[in-house]
Amino acid sequence: MKRKTGIIIMLFLIFAPLFAKAQDPSFSQFYFNQLYYNPAFAGLSGGATASITHRILWPNLPGKFTTSKFSADLDMSNSPALGGIGIIAVTDIAGQGFLKTNTISIPVSVRLRDIEGKHIFQFGIKTSIIMKSVNWDRFVFSDQFDPVNGIVRPSDFSASAQSSITFPDFGAGVVYEYRNALYEGFPMKKWSIRIGAAAHHIFQPDYSFLGVTSKLPIKYVLHASGEFPLINNSGLIIAPAIIIERQPMRLGLKTLNIGTNALWRNFFMGGWFRTGNNVDALSFVAGLKFGSAARSYLSYSRDYTISKLMSGTGGSHEINLSYRVDEEFLYDIGFRTKRVHKAKMVPCTEF
């Protein structure tokens, strides 16, 4: 009985990554990966940003997921109607290299804003090239197992001649942001709110290796966030946020992540709660900020799975390095040829 149970667990670990990766990878530190979730964020920071994130999901399992992401974007609002342009590169490896996905995306946004620049509305589109590859030689199939002796037989499975596929993909999103640099509405200054929505894989491309139609389901994202200095203390900022992801499919993906970060001068930390599909987790993040007009963020987050079903997976580890510069800094180093009028400048957000 124990041997049969072990075989079932082994099969789950072998095949789970293959089926699960029909869903998109997700990041705990989504506030440093906003461009990944919504192309409308391109250029919204008002200057230039770059971010590198590395995530390991379920490290205690042989079929762990490893995701690395690089993104960068630049404010192009000096050009008529443009908001910004960026680039996103993601490498996702599942099941000890069984399945690998590389994605290159170019997000572009257009911007509408009022004269003072407090109300900003951006619409963005994302064009991507997705490259998937599978290593059939590393799979073990069910017909190779003997109930007593384990793996003793060759498989009758005939691997497809197609071990890699490449296809285009498209997404779109919208973001509304309000930035306030004065004492208006609240007894605080320099507060902001953001609300947005996005849809990925709009045309549901076929990602099958075996010649049968298998559509990549549309992923929907809703998010809201804000930054609020505490009353009479502009050095301490709280940044609550919520993000909801939904990707309909046979297994389905429904995720809600809610929490807040707190920034005190050069140090920040936060706590987050994620739930969805009966998998609940607590996430804690800590990091350092360096600089002001040109600033860097180095952060680490640890997810702890609290559901009994997945408590032995080891949660996840995620490290992020981000770099941001304000538009005035771009002028000072000669990248901008036209200085933004200071009366119209509104300080950009921290997260």
DOLUM-889713 format. One record per residue (C-alpha): residue number from 1; residue in three letters; x negated, y negated, z negated. Coordinates in steps of 0.5 Angstrom, whole numbers, plus 2048, in hexadecimal, padded with zeros to 3 digits. Each point is the difference from the previous one (the first is absolute). Last residue first. Layout:
BEGIN
@nr NUM&rest ALA&X X&Y Y&Z Z
...
//
This chain:
BEGIN
@nr 351&rest PHE&X 7F4&Y 799&Z 80A
@nr 350&rest GLU&X 7FD&Y 7F9&Z 7FE
@nr 349&rest THR&X 805&Y 7FC&Z 804
@nr 348&rest CYS&X 7FE&Y 7FA&Z 804
@nr 347&rest PRO&X 7FF&Y 7F9&Z 7FE
@nr 346&rest VAL&X 805&Y 7FB&Z 804
@nr 345&rest MET&X 7FD&Y 7FB&Z 805
@nr 344&rest LYS&X 804&Y 7FB&Z 803
@nr 343&rest ALA&X 7FE&Y 7FA&Z 7FC
@nr 342&rest LYS&X 7F9&Y 803&Z 801
@nr 341&rest HIS&X 800&Y 7FF&Z 808
@nr 340&rest VAL&X 7FD&Y 806&Z 803
@nr 339&rest ARG&X 7F9&Y 7FF&Z 803
@nr 338&rest LYS&X 800&Y 801&Z 807
@nr 337&rest THR&X 7FA&Y 804&Z 803
@nr 336&rest ARG&X 800&Y 806&Z 7FC
@nr 335&rest PHE&X 7FB&Y 805&Z 7FF
@nr 334&rest GLY&X 7FB&Y 7FB&Z 7FF
@nr 333&rest ILE&X 7FE&Y 802&Z 7F9
@nr 332&rest ASP&X 804&Y 7FA&Z 7FC
@nr 331&rest TYR&X 806&Y 802&Z 805
@nr 330&rest LEU&X 800&Y 807&Z 7FE
@nr 329&rest PHE&X 800&Y 7FE&Z 7F9
@nr 328&rest GLU&X 806&Y 7FB&Z 801
@nr 327&rest GLU&X 804&Y 806&Z 802
@nr 326&rest ASP&X 7FF&Y 804&Z 7FA
@nr 325&rest VAL&X 7FB&Y 806&Z 800
@nr 324&rest ARG&X 802&Y 808&Z 7FE
@nr 323&rest TYR&X 7FC&Y 806&Z 7FF
@nr 322&rest SER&X 803&Y 806&Z 7FD
@nr 321&rest LEU&X 7FD&Y 807&Z 7FE
@nr 320&rest ASN&X 804&Y 805&Z 7FD
@nr 319&rest ILE&X 800&Y 807&Z 7FD
@nr 318&rest GLU&X 805&Y 805&Z 7FF
@nr 317&rest HIS&X 800&Y 807&Z 7FC
@nr 316&rest SER&X 806&Y 804&Z 800
@nr 315&rest GLY&X 805&Y 805&Z 7FC
@nr 314&rest GLY&X 7FC&Y 806&Z 7FD
@nr 313&rest THR&X 804&Y 805&Z 803
@nr 312&rest GLY&X 802&Y 803&Z 7FA
@nr 311&rest SER&X 806&Y 7FC&Z 7FE
@nr 310&rest MET&X 804&Y 801&Z 807
@nr 309&rest LEU&X 806&Y 804&Z 7FE
@nr 308&rest LYS&X 800&Y 7FD&Z 7F8
@nr 307&rest SER&X 801&Y 7F9&Z 803
@nr 306&rest ILE&X 7FB&Y 7FB&Z 7FD
@nr 305&rest THR&X 7FB&Y 7FF&Z 805
@nr 304&rest TYR&X 7FA&Y 7FC&Z 7FE
@nr 303&rest ASP&X 7FE&Y 7FB&Z 805
@nr 302&rest ARG&X 7F9&Y 7FC&Z 7FF
@nr 301&rest SER&X 7FE&Y 7FA&Z 803
@nr 300&rest TYR&X 7F9&Y 7FC&Z 801
@nr 299&rest SER&X 7FF&Y 7F9&Z 802
@nr 298&rest LEU&X 7FB&Y 7FC&Z 803
@nr 297&rest TYR&X 803&Y 7F9&Z 803
@nr 296&rest SER&X 7FB&Y 7FB&Z 803
@nr 295&rest ARG&X 801&Y 7F8&Z 801
@nr 294&rest ALA&X 7FF&Y 7FB&Z 805
@nr 293&rest ALA&X 803&Y 7F9&Z 7FD
@nr 292&rest SER&X 800&Y 803&Z 7F9
@nr 291&rest GLY&X 7FA&Y 805&Z 7FF
@nr 290&rest PHE&X 800&Y 807&Z 7FD
@nr 289&rest LYS&X 806&Y 804&Z 7FE
@nr 288&rest LEU&X 800&Y 806&Z 7FB
@nr 287&rest GLY&X 804&Y 807&Z 800
@nr 286&rest ALA&X 805&Y 804&Z 7FC
@nr 285&rest VAL&X 806&Y 804&Z 802
@nr 284&rest PHE&X 804&Y 805&Z 7FD
@nr 283&rest SER&X 805&Y 805&Z 803
@nr 282&rest LEU&X 806&Y 804&Z 7FD
@nr 281&rest ALA&X 803&Y 805&Z 805
@nr 280&rest ASP&X 807&Y 803&Z 801
@nr 279&rest VAL&X 801&Y 806&Z 805
@nr 278&rest ASN&X 807&Y 801&Z 801
@nr 277&rest ASN&X 801&Y 7FE&Z 807
@nr 276&rest GLY&X 7FE&Y 7F9&Z 7FE
@nr 275&rest THR&X 7FD&Y 7FD&Z 7FA
@nr 274&rest ARG&X 7FA&Y 7FB&Z 7FF
@nr 273&rest PHE&X 7FF&Y 7FC&Z 7FA
@nr 272&rest TRP&X 7FA&Y 7FB&Z 7FF
@nr 271&rest GLY&X 7FC&Y 7FC&Z 7FB
@nr 270&rest GLY&X 7FB&Y 7FB&Z 801
@nr 269&rest MET&X 7F9&Y 7FD&Z 7FF
@nr 268&rest PHE&X 7FC&Y 7FA&Z 802
@nr 267&rest PHE&X 7F9&Y 7FC&Z 7FE
@nr 266&rest ASN&X 7FD&Y 7FA&Z 803
@nr 265&rest ARG&X 805&Y 7FB&Z 7FD
@nr 264&rest TRP&X 805&Y 804&Z 7FD
@nr 263&rest LEU&X 804&Y 804&Z 805
@nr 262&rest ALA&X 806&Y 804&Z 7FE
@nr 261&rest ASN&X 803&Y 805&Z 805
@nr 260&rest THR&X 807&Y 803&Z 800
@nr 259&rest GLY&X 805&Y 806&Z 801
@nr 258&rest ILE&X 804&Y 803&Z 805
@nr 257&rest ASN&X 7FF&Y 806&Z 805
@nr 256&rest LEU&X 806&Y 803&Z 804
@nr 255&rest THR&X 7FF&Y 806&Z 804
@nr 254&rest LYS&X 805&Y 804&Z 805
@nr 253&rest LEU&X 7FD&Y 805&Z 804
@nr 252&rest GLY&X 804&Y 805&Z 804
@nr 251&rest LEU&X 7FF&Y 808&Z 800
@nr 250&rest ARG&X 803&Y 800&Z 807
@nr 249&rest MET&X 7FF&Y 7F9&Z 802
@nr 248&rest PRO&X 802&Y 7F9&Z 7FE
@nr 247&rest GLN&X 7FA&Y 7FB&Z 7FE
@nr 246&rest ARG&X 802&Y 7FC&Z 7FA
@nr 245&rest GLU&X 7FB&Y 7FB&Z 7FD
@nr 244&rest ILE&X 802&Y 7FB&Z 7FA
@nr 243&rest ILE&X 7FB&Y 7FB&Z 7FD
@nr 242&rest ILE&X 801&Y 7FC&Z 7FA
@nr 241&rest ALA&X 7FC&Y 7FA&Z 7FD
@nr 240&rest PRO&X 7FE&Y 7FC&Z 7FA
@nr 239&rest ALA&X 7FA&Y 7FC&Z 800
@nr 238&rest ILE&X 7FE&Y 7FD&Z 7F9
@nr 237&rest ILE&X 7FB&Y 7FA&Z 800
@nr 236&rest LEU&X 7FC&Y 7FD&Z 7FA
@nr 235&rest GLY&X 7FC&Y 7FA&Z 802
@nr 234&rest SER&X 806&Y 7FC&Z 801
@nr 233&rest ASN&X 801&Y 800&Z 7F9
@nr 232&rest ASN&X 806&Y 7FB&Z 7FD
@nr 231&rest ILE&X 805&Y 805&Z 802
@nr 230&rest LEU&X 7FD&Y 807&Z 803
@nr 229&rest PRO&X 7FE&Y 7FF&Z 808
@nr 228&rest PHE&X 805&Y 804&Z 804
@nr 227&rest GLU&X 7FE&Y 804&Z 806
@nr 226&rest GLY&X 806&Y 803&Z 804
@nr 225&rest SER&X 801&Y 807&Z 804
@nr 224&rest ALA&X 806&Y 803&Z 804
@nr 223&rest HIS&X 7FF&Y 806&Z 805
@nr 222&rest LEU&X 805&Y 804&Z 804
@nr 221&rest VAL&X 7FD&Y 805&Z 805
@nr 220&rest TYR&X 803&Y 805&Z 805
@nr 219&rest LYS&X 7FC&Y 806&Z 803
@nr 218&rest ILE&X 803&Y 802&Z 807
@nr 217&rest PRO&X 7FF&Y 808&Z 801
@nr 216&rest LEU&X 7FA&Y 803&Z 804
@nr 215&rest LYS&X 804&Y 804&Z 805
@nr 214&rest SER&X 7FE&Y 807&Z 801
@nr 213&rest THR&X 802&Y 803&Z 807
@nr 212&rest VAL&X 7FD&Y 807&Z 801
@nr 211&rest GLY&X 7F9&Y 801&Z 804
@nr 210&rest LEU&X 7FC&Y 802&Z 7FA
@nr 209&rest PHE&X 7FC&Y 7FA&Z 7FE
@nr 208&rest SER&X 806&Y 7FC&Z 7FE
@nr 207&rest TYR&X 7FF&Y 7F8&Z 7FF
@nr 206&rest ASP&X 806&Y 7FE&Z 804
@nr 205&rest PRO&X 801&Y 7F8&Z 7FF
@nr 204&rest GLN&X 806&Y 7FD&Z 7FC
@nr 203&rest PHE&X 801&Y 7FA&Z 804
@nr 202&rest ILE&X 800&Y 7FC&Z 7FA
@nr 201&rest HIS&X 7FA&Y 803&Z 7FD
@nr 200&rest HIS&X 800&Y 7FB&Z 7FA
@nr 199&rest ALA&X 806&Y 7FB&Z 7FE
@nr 198&rest ALA&X 7FF&Y 7FA&Z 7FB
@nr 197&rest ALA&X 803&Y 7FC&Z 7FB
@nr 196&rest GLY&X 7FE&Y 7FA&Z 7FC
@nr 195&rest ILE&X 801&Y 7FC&Z 7FA
@nr 194&rest ARG&X 7FA&Y 7FB&Z 7FD
@nr 193&rest ILE&X 800&Y 7FC&Z 7FA
@nr 192&rest SER&X 7FB&Y 7FA&Z 7FE
@nr 191&rest TRP&X 7FE&Y 7FC&Z 7FA
@nr 190&rest LYS&X 7FB&Y 7FB&Z 7FF
@nr 189&rest LYS&X 803&Y 7FC&Z 7FA
@nr 188&rest MET&X 804&Y 802&Z 7FA
@nr 187&rest PRO&X 806&Y 7FD&Z 7FD
@nr 186&rest PHE&X 805&Y 803&Z 805
@nr 185&rest GLY&X 804&Y 7FC&Z 806
@nr 184&rest GLU&X 7FA&Y 7FC&Z 802
@nr 183&rest TYR&X 7FA&Y 7FE&Z 7FC
@nr 182&rest LEU&X 7FB&Y 800&Z 807
@nr 181&rest ALA&X 7FC&Y 805&Z 804
@nr 180&rest ASN&X 806&Y 804&Z 802
@nr 179&rest ARG&X 800&Y 806&Z 805
@nr 178&rest TYR&X 806&Y 803&Z 803
@nr 177&rest GLU&X 7FF&Y 806&Z 805
@nr 176&rest TYR&X 804&Y 804&Z 805
@nr 175&rest VAL&X 7FD&Y 806&Z 803
@nr 174&rest VAL&X 803&Y 804&Z 806
@nr 173&rest GLY&X 7FE&Y 806&Z 803
@nr 172&rest ALA&X 7FE&Y 804&Z 807
@nr 171&rest GLY&X 7FD&Y 807&Z 802
@nr 170&rest PHE&X 7FE&Y 804&Z 806
@nr 169&rest ASP&X 7FC&Y 806&Z 802
@nr 168&rest PRO&X 7FC&Y 803&Z 805
@nr 167&rest PHE&X 7FE&Y 807&Z 801
@nr 166&rest THR&X 7F9&Y 804&Z 7FF
@nr 165&rest ILE&X 800&Y 808&Z 7FF
@nr 164&rest SER&X 7FB&Y 805&Z 7FE
@nr 163&rest SER&X 800&Y 807&Z 7FF
@nr 162&rest GLN&X 804&Y 802&Z 807
@nr 161&rest ALA&X 7FE&Y 807&Z 802
@nr 160&rest SER&X 805&Y 802&Z 7FB
@nr 159&rest ALA&X 7FE&Y 805&Z 7FB
@nr 158&rest SER&X 803&Y 807&Z 801
@nr 157&rest PHE&X 802&Y 803&Z 7FA
@nr 156&rest ASP&X 800&Y 808&Z 800
@nr 155&rest SER&X 7FB&Y 7FF&Z 7FA
@nr 154&rest PRO&X 7FA&Y 804&Z 7FE
@nr 153&rest ARG&X 801&Y 805&Z 7FA
@nr 152&rest VAL&X 7FD&Y 801&Z 7F9
@nr 151&rest ILE&X 802&Y 7FA&Z 7FC
@nr 150&rest GLY&X 803&Y 802&Z 7F9
@nr 149&rest ASN&X 7FF&Y 807&Z 7FE
@nr 148&rest VAL&X 806&Y 802&Z 7FD
@nr 147&rest PRO&X 806&Y 7FC&Z 804
@nr 146&rest ASP&X 7FB&Y 800&Z 806
@nr 145&rest PHE&X 800&Y 7F9&Z 803
@nr 144&rest GLN&X 7FE&Y 7FE&Z 807
@nr 143&rest ASP&X 807&Y 800&Z 802
@nr 142&rest SER&X 801&Y 7FA&Z 7FC
@nr 141&rest PHE&X 7FB&Y 7FB&Z 804
@nr 140&rest VAL&X 7F9&Y 7FE&Z 7FD
@nr 139&rest PHE&X 7FE&Y 7F9&Z 804
@nr 138&rest ARG&X 7F9&Y 7FE&Z 801
@nr 137&rest ASP&X 7FF&Y 802&Z 807
@nr 136&rest TRP&X 806&Y 7FC&Z 802
@nr 135&rest ASN&X 7FC&Y 7F9&Z 7FE
@nr 134&rest VAL&X 806&Y 7FB&Z 802
@nr 133&rest SER&X 7FF&Y 7F9&Z 803
@nr 132&rest LYS&X 804&Y 7FA&Z 800
@nr 131&rest MET&X 7FF&Y 7F9&Z 803
@nr 130&rest ILE&X 804&Y 7FA&Z 7FF
@nr 129&rest ILE&X 800&Y 7FA&Z 805
@nr 128&rest SER&X 804&Y 7FA&Z 7FD
@nr 127&rest THR&X 803&Y 7FA&Z 802
@nr 126&rest LYS&X 803&Y 7FC&Z 7FA
@nr 125&rest ILE&X 805&Y 7FA&Z 800
@nr 124&rest GLY&X 801&Y 7FA&Z 7FB
@nr 123&rest PHE&X 805&Y 7FB&Z 7FE
@nr 122&rest GLN&X 7FF&Y 7FB&Z 7FC
@nr 121&rest PHE&X 804&Y 7FB&Z 7FB
@nr 120&rest ILE&X 7FC&Y 7FB&Z 7FC
@nr 119&rest HIS&X 803&Y 7FB&Z 7FB
@nr 118&rest LYS&X 7FB&Y 7FC&Z 7FD
@nr 117&rest GLY&X 7FD&Y 7FD&Z 806
@nr 116&rest GLU&X 801&Y 7F9&Z 7FE
@nr 115&rest ILE&X 803&Y 7FF&Z 807
@nr 114&rest ASP&X 804&Y 806&Z 800
@nr 113&rest ARG&X 7FE&Y 807&Z 803
@nr 112&rest LEU&X 801&Y 805&Z 806
@nr 111&rest ARG&X 7FA&Y 805&Z 801
@nr 110&rest VAL&X 7FF&Y 805&Z 805
@nr 109&rest SER&X 7FC&Y 807&Z 7FF
@nr 108&rest VAL&X 7FB&Y 804&Z 803
@nr 107&rest PRO&X 7FE&Y 807&Z 7FD
@nr 106&rest ILE&X 7FB&Y 804&Z 804
@nr 105&rest SER&X 800&Y 808&Z 7FE
@nr 104&rest ILE&X 7FB&Y 805&Z 800
@nr 103&rest THR&X 802&Y 807&Z 7FD
@nr 102&rest ASN&X 7FC&Y 806&Z 7FF
@nr 101&rest THR&X 803&Y 807&Z 7FD
@nr 100&rest LYS&X 7FD&Y 806&Z 7FE
@nr 99&rest LEU&X 803&Y 807&Z 7FF
@nr 98&rest PHE&X 7FC&Y 806&Z 7FD
@nr 97&rest GLY&X 7FB&Y 7FC&Z 7FD
@nr 96&rest GLN&X 800&Y 802&Z 7F9
@nr 95&rest GLY&X 808&Y 800&Z 800
@nr 94&rest ALA&X 801&Y 7F9&Z 803
@nr 93&rest ILE&X 7FC&Y 7FB&Z 802
@nr 92&rest ASP&X 802&Y 7F8&Z 802
@nr 91&rest THR&X 7FC&Y 7FB&Z 803
@nr 90&rest VAL&X 803&Y 7F9&Z 801
@nr 89&rest ALA&X 7FE&Y 7FA&Z 804
@nr 88&rest ILE&X 804&Y 7FA&Z 7FF
@nr 87&rest ILE&X 7FE&Y 7F9&Z 804
@nr 86&rest GLY&X 803&Y 7F9&Z 800
@nr 85&rest ILE&X 803&Y 7FA&Z 803
@nr 84&rest GLY&X 804&Y 7FA&Z 7FD
@nr 83&rest GLY&X 806&Y 7FC&Z 800
@nr 82&rest LEU&X 800&Y 7FD&Z 807
@nr 81&rest ALA&X 805&Y 7FB&Z 803
@nr 80&rest PRO&X 7FB&Y 7FB&Z 802
@nr 79&rest SER&X 7F9&Y 802&Z 7FE
@nr 78&rest ASN&X 7FE&Y 7FD&Z 7FA
@nr 77&rest SER&X 804&Y 805&Z 7FD
@nr 76&rest MET&X 7FB&Y 806&Z 801
@nr 75&rest ASP&X 7FF&Y 802&Z 7F9
@nr 74&rest LEU&X 7FB&Y 806&Z 801
@nr 73&rest ASP&X 801&Y 807&Z 7FE
@nr 72&rest ALA&X 7FC&Y 806&Z 7FE
@nr 71&rest SER&X 801&Y 808&Z 7FE
@nr 70&rest PHE&X 7FC&Y 806&Z 7FE
@nr 69&rest LYS&X 803&Y 806&Z 7FE
@nr 68&rest SER&X 7FE&Y 807&Z 7FD
@nr 67&rest THR&X 804&Y 805&Z 7FE
@nr 66&rest THR&X 7FF&Y 807&Z 7FD
@nr 65&rest PHE&X 805&Y 805&Z 7FF
@nr 64&rest LYS&X 7FF&Y 806&Z 7FB
@nr 63&rest GLY&X 801&Y 807&Z 803
@nr 62&rest PRO&X 7FC&Y 804&Z 7FB
@nr 61&rest LEU&X 803&Y 7FD&Z 7FA
@nr 60&rest ASN&X 7FE&Y 7FC&Z 7FA
@nr 59&rest PRO&X 7FE&Y 7FA&Z 804
@nr 58&rest TRP&X 808&Y 7FF&Z 802
@nr 57&rest LEU&X 7FF&Y 7F9&Z 803
@nr 56&rest ILE&X 7F9&Y 7FD&Z 802
@nr 55&rest ARG&X 801&Y 7F9&Z 802
@nr 54&rest HIS&X 7FA&Y 7FB&Z 803
@nr 53&rest THR&X 802&Y 7F9&Z 802
@nr 52&rest ILE&X 7FC&Y 7FA&Z 804
@nr 51&rest SER&X 803&Y 7F9&Z 800
@nr 50&rest ALA&X 7FF&Y 7FA&Z 804
@nr 49&rest THR&X 803&Y 7FA&Z 800
@nr 48&rest ALA&X 800&Y 7F9&Z 804
@nr 47&rest GLY&X 803&Y 7F9&Z 7FE
@nr 46&rest GLY&X 808&Y 7FE&Z 7FF
@nr 45&rest SER&X 801&Y 807&Z 7FD
@nr 44&rest LEU&X 806&Y 801&Z 805
@nr 43&rest GLY&X 7FB&Y 801&Z 805
@nr 42&rest ALA&X 803&Y 807&Z 802
@nr 41&rest PHE&X 805&Y 802&Z 7FA
@nr 40&rest ALA&X 805&Y 801&Z 806
@nr 39&rest PRO&X 7FD&Y 807&Z 801
@nr 38&rest ASN&X 803&Y 803&Z 7FA
@nr 37&rest TYR&X 7FE&Y 806&Z 7FC
@nr 36&rest TYR&X 7F9&Y 800&Z 803
@nr 35&rest LEU&X 7FF&Y 7F8&Z 7FF
@nr 34&rest GLN&X 802&Y 800&Z 7F9
@nr 33&rest ASN&X 7FA&Y 805&Z 7FE
@nr 32&rest PHE&X 7FE&Y 7FC&Z 7FA
@nr 31&rest TYR&X 807&Y 7FF&Z 7FD
@nr 30&rest PHE&X 801&Y 808&Z 802
@nr 29&rest GLN&X 7FB&Y 802&Z 7FA
@nr 28&rest SER&X 803&Y 807&Z 800
@nr 27&rest PHE&X 7FF&Y 801&Z 807
@nr 26&rest SER&X 805&Y 805&Z 805
@nr 25&rest PRO&X 7FE&Y 805&Z 805
@nr 24&rest ASP&X 805&Y 800&Z 805
@nr 23&rest GLN&X 805&Y 806&Z 801
@nr 22&rest ALA&X 7FF&Y 806&Z 805
@nr 21&rest LYS&X 7FA&Y 801&Z 7FC
@nr 20&rest ALA&X 804&Y 804&Z 7FB
@nr 19&rest PHE&X 801&Y 806&Z 805
@nr 18&rest LEU&X 7F8&Y 801&Z 801
@nr 17&rest PRO&X 7FE&Y 7FF&Z 7F9
@nr 16&rest ALA&X 805&Y 805&Z 7FD
@nr 15&rest PHE&X 7FE&Y 805&Z 804
@nr 14&rest ILE&X 7FA&Y 803&Z 7FD
@nr 13&rest LEU&X 802&Y 7FE&Z 7F9
@nr 12&rest PHE&X 806&Y 803&Z 800
@nr 11&rest LEU&X 7FD&Y 806&Z 803
@nr 10&rest MET&X 7FC&Y 801&Z 7FA
@nr 9&rest ILE&X 805&Y 7FF&Z 7FB
@nr 8&rest ILE&X 804&Y 806&Z 804
@nr 7&rest ILE&X 7FA&Y 804&Z 800
@nr 6&rest GLY&X 7FF&Y 7FF&Z 7F8
@nr 5&rest THR&X 807&Y 802&Z 7FF
@nr 4&rest LYS&X 7FF&Y 806&Z 804
@nr 3&rest ARG&X 7FA&Y 802&Z 7FC
@nr 2&rest LYS&X 803&Y 7FE&Z 7F9
@nr 1&rest MET&X 806&Y 805&Z 802
//
